[in-house]
């Protein structure tokens, strides 16, 4: 029997359906104004595994997954008079319906690529407004809702059990995800059921209370009840849905029907990227096509998700995804080698089958179940027939598509001919010639897998691609030359990320004004997807001075500079922002200034402060810090300071952090105002909305203050190090 963790009771429970033999599951689906990111998809994978487990155990499952094509009702969005679907439509020049249809199809395509079993019903919010209006009317009639300011609100105070799911029974204004202060509300905790449409609103419906649109929470309740009845067996979602969304669903649904809304609440934990929360501003919000663009099979992400229990945070890294793809490919290869005969000794298979199902039934302990798969495959005493049957049986839950080999892509004629010629050579035991053809096939972007039945030809994956510059997934993967002697005058480090125009200008200026100095230019391509990386490879091929280190994603500002530090061989290290255009000899004056062994850092843009909070520009001489547009120091100083804090993913204030580390070691910091350069607008800064700039800048500034905020003694005005 399946035991599953219930968020409401905070313990594992036996699955007990309302009606014996039936399982009614409702999953909070996507809001279709953008692509679902991999964190969303992990939650839908959890629901898929849950459904598969129940079906395999004989339950008649009905699964509903809603499509929210009216944007989530959040106060900050309402104040702008629009919802997310409308906002997306406006930005893309389409109608709300076109936006919703496009992203709905994209979501369904992503689910299919991940082998997620389609829900039995995908109800759209816009097609069920009448059911929502009916539910709001019932809440008004029984006293659980009220009208104020043209809107309809749920009265939280009338529902004593409010907070039983999340534990938030006494909420202060502004806490959690409450919609904010609304003077029309009787209680700040109350939430909107129906909102009056503002003039000119695109999505609105007629109602007894005038033209308007539904609240986010009422949508799910109305659709779940229509398709599954008022008493669900399981309600799934991500932990971010627990409050307020699922808490509010419970309140309004039970206030109408007077009985428990769902017996089991099952929530998937967050997915992190490199240990950080996904956010557009940090460039680590990935969608499935990002994985495919880097050459990964979508099912490699499914495999990776199997390795972490759904109730644990999952830390996504490209390195981990590569390992998952290798595991998936090995499992596929092994499955392809096994026979198709279903006649096996059940006594031989039963211990493995029992162990697998014990893991599945123990709160979907799929990491343990996957380990049992590998045990069965590797167990030498098991017959090949037993292994084949077990793999097919186990994959009915795992959903990795092991029963059928991956479909070969449509091959160009010349590649198809190479495959046929190679197979002929193999049959003739002319293996050396066959291997030569394999290399030609791989050079064309495909790979060949030899199986018992026939060769399989697949699109070549990034994990096996042969490139001049192997992409790294972390700064730790970059080799270090710190112990090697200095061999050049200067190392110039530049970070690229989707900014080809800036990079071309920056590198062109550098190479035009080397002034006879022996230099190297190290470019860290931080996961560019706009062609910057490809251009850099071509540029470096014809300029030996330039070395490119590719990262398979955005490592962040701190990590990117750590890679540069580790790779630098010049006596002087220059950290240069791509917004800088060098117009003359900057190297000679920098070298001259650093001949003074009491000077640690130099650069053209200095700043000073008297209180470590307010900084202002300083034109020349001793300063408290050098801005990160151009920072130069001796190589040994950079290595003595050590690696930068990689929590600085955004570039702002990382320069302050580095400068104060230098000051702590007793060095002077000197501004050189007459360097020959031009500072152009900073593309990364301009690409962000004002609120994103403020948030990221403040976050980094607090990191600086946490480390250096008590060190007024390091300031030029207070220090003897001048």
C-alpha angles and dihedrals in degrees: 000000000000115000114196133181112252113209091204097055094029094225141086113270137184109257105253114177125209090239117033113250094015130097119192112193128185120190124190102240132203130296099231105221095098141011118290109252124224092262089059091046092053088059091051089049089056091053090048093053090047091051093046091051092052094046091049089054092055104264120144099233127201111188124191123188116179128218111218104208092164108073122252111273106241122162096235090054094045090053088060089051097241143086128227097264091051091046091052091047091052093049093048097041095241137115118264089248092053091049092048093047093048096051092040090058090044090053093049090048091052091050091051091050089053091049091242110164108244115250116248089238132026101186116191119222093225090058095052104049091117090060090050092050090050091052093048089050090053091051091051092049095051094045100250093113137042140192120241133158091358092302132101118231134189112236105228091188090064091059109069095189094059108136098028092122100043100025089236098130097144111040126182121217111277095014121133113345102323112149094251138247112334116173090208092065120097090210125022088229093061116109134211120262098172130013127203111240117247118229113286096015112158099209113052139128136204115255139164086266097050132267112333147117136254130262118249095247097051090055095065095043093051095047095043092051094046094055102029106023128244095298116060125190097212134011116190135191144122123296089251087067095058093086128060101348102052093032089056092045090057093048098050095039096048091042088060100041103026096225137086111294098208131011096206128031112196121186133183119220126240125284114226127197115220087341094306133106113258113257134161090229093060093046094235102111102113129189127198094263089058088061092046092047088059089052101260125142108238088229088063086070089050089051091048091051089054090062095064125055112247092238092057126078111258118216109210117206129164089235090057091047091053089052090049091051091051090050092049093048092050091049091049092049091051092048091051090055095053122093123253096229111124096195107105141149103265091198088061093048100041100081091055093044091051093048091049094051093045087059094046093048092049096084093300094301090183097161087064091043091052090050088054089053090057092045090055093047093049098041104113096199093059116094118242090243092057091048091052093051093045092049092052091046094048093045091059083074102030094048097208094139094243094146091069124038118241112278114253114242123243103279127215111245095251092051092048089052091051091052092051093047091048092051090051091051091050092052088051089050091241091140099160091058090044090054090052089055090048088059091051090050091050091048087058091057101264136102131211124221116193114217134171092258104040141319116284119214118203137174105270112256126228090238089067100031116126110225135159091239114043110213117240125213098203140013088253090068092060113096118238127228093184092119094051122091123262110268104171139044097236141014113198116197123201129176119215127196122159091321106111095153092055093044094050091051094044097048093041091055093047095050092047093057109038088127093207095303120137104244141163126203115212114195119191107201100207099206099299115188101180099077096273091118094051092048090050091053091052092045093049091049090065097035115058090189090070125075121185124206112191123209117199090225140006104297091185132245097285095047093045091055091047088058089053092049091051093049100043119116100171124106088234123041119208120193104203128187116222090235089071120093114197111218102174145359107323094156100070097053091043092051091047093051092050092052084084102086091207090064114085107173134020133180143143100259117058130180134197135196138184099197106024090247107072116048126187133184119271117200104207147347127029113003137170096242144356119233116244097245087092125358122171129187140151114278094239091054092055090051092045091053089051133209120342122245104270092206083083095089091152115063099229117109094001084110091058091051093051094043094053091048086057092047090051089059089057100256129138121239114214131192117220104197099179101064113135104249145107124226112217127194112290107247096201091052093047092049092063129081116243093255091051092050091051094046096048094042093050092047091054093043090055088052089054092047092047089059103032107015093106097048104092086142088074094061118109090237092057104030133091088212098095 
